[in-house]
Structure formats: C-alpha cells, structure tokens
C-alpha cells in the first residue's frame, strides 16, 4: 500500500508545527494580519491543519467551510496569494520539512489559487455577499 503524503510528512504533529510557525508569521505581518483581526490564531491554525491534512490523505475531520465560501467576502489578489505562499515556503523550511515533501505541499496549496484569488475588484463585487462585510485590506 502506498504511503499518503500526510503519513510521509509525519502526520498531525508536522502539520501543527508548520501551521504554528506559519500563522505566527501571518499574525505578525503588517498586511496579512489584518485579514485575521478578531479571529483566534489557535482556531485558525487548527482549521488549516485539518484542511491540509485531509487534502494530503489524513483521516481527519475538517470543521470549516469550503474555500470559496470561506474566502468569498475577502478581496485576495495574486500579490497577497504569492506573499502567503512565500511565507508558507519559509515555514515549511523552518519546520524541517524535507524539500521534496515541501514542494508537494506547496503544489497542493497552489491548487486552491482559483478558489480564493479575485481577478479584479469588479469580479469581487459581483461574487461577494452583499450582506456580509467585505474585507478589503489595502497594501500598507
């Protein structure tokens, strides 16, 4: 039987370690932290851990919404996505994830680009909820 990426990475402890490093950086970042105002970091870490573990073959329960719904009200640009990706790459390195496994993780993470990145402000307004506050954070 072929080993899942989840198991090859070392299971939940590795995901938890990566996401702790990652969200420490995100919550300290002058721009990205603004997307998380009012959201408990541990809850976000746990949700992301479950989401990515599930996507990589872990037998875990994901308590969150699907990505398009969870990010529908946020104006996330390619620049923000790329910035987040570079912080994730740093976090994987700092957590000691081997390069080949980190590359697989990043490839999977990049598959969610189309579900969360908005092409333009116009398309964002067309697809975001009218009755939920939109999150638009200008670059500092």
N, C-alpha and C positions, 0 to 999 in steps of 0.2 A: 504494500500500500504506500502510495506517495505521501510524503510529509507536507502538510499545509504550510503556507508562509507564516501563519500565526505560530505554529509549533517551531518552525525553523528560527523564528525571531526570539523564542524563549517564552512565549505565552504572555499572559497579562502583566507580569512584572516588568517586562520590557516596554510594553505599551504605556504603562503607568509612568515609568521613568521618562520616556520620551515626551509624553504629554505634560509632565510636571515641568521639565526644562523648557519646552515649547511655550506653554502658557505663562510661565514666569517672564519670558522674553516678551510675549504679546502684551501682557498686562503692564509691562514697563515701557513699551514702545509709545512714543508721543502721539502717533497717529492711530495705530491699530487698537490701542487700549480703549479708545473712545467708542468702539463698536460693542464693548462689553460692560459699559457703565451700568451698574445695577444688577449685574449677573455675578453670582458667586463663582469664583475661579474653580473651586473643587468640583462643583456641579458640572461646569463646562468641561473640565478635564475628564471626569468620569463618563460623560456622554460621548466625548470624542474617542475615548479609549474603547468604549463599547462599539461605537460605529465602525472604527477602523479594524478592530479585532474581528467583528462579524464579516467585514468585506475581505478579510485575509484568511478566512476559514475557521475562525474561532467559534465555539459553540457558546455564544453569549446572547443575552437579550439586550436589544437596543431600545432605550426608553424615549428616544426623541422622535421628532417628525422627519419626514423625508427631506432631503436637502433643498429642493426647490421651494417647498413651503417654509422651511426654517429660515431661508435667506431671502424670501420674496420681497420683504419690506426694506432690505438693505441695498444701498447703491454701492455695489462692489465692482470695481474696474479691473482691467487687466493689470494695471500697475499694483493695485492692492493685492491681487492674487499672486503676482510674481514676488512681491515683498514677503508675503506669508510663506510662499514656497521656499524662499531663501532662508527664512528663519527655521522652517521645518528641517531643511537640509543641515543647518548648523546644529540643531537639536539632536538629530539622529547621530551626527558625528560625536557630539559631546556625550551622548548616552552610550557610546561604544558599539553602535550597530555596525556590523561589517559592511563594507562598501557595496558588495553585490546585493545584499539584502536591503540596504538603504535605497539603492537605485530602484529595486522592485517596489518598495514602499512609495517612493516619490512618483513612480509611473502610475500606480493605482490612485494616489492622491490627485494627480493631474487629470485623471479621467472625469473628475467632478467639475472641471472648469466650466463647461457649458451649462451646468445646472445652477451655478451661482453668479457667474460674471454677467454683467449687463453690458450690452453693446453701446448704449448711449443713454443719456438722461431721458430722451423721448421714449425709448423702449421700456425703460424702468418705470416711468409713469403709467404706461399702458398696461404693464403686467403686475404692478404692486397693488396692494389692497388700499382702497380708498378710505377705509375706516380704521386703519391701524397706522399709527405714526410712522412715517418713512424715516429711515436712518440714512442721512447723507452727511458724511464727515469730510469736510474739505481738508486737503493736504496742508499741514502746518508750514 
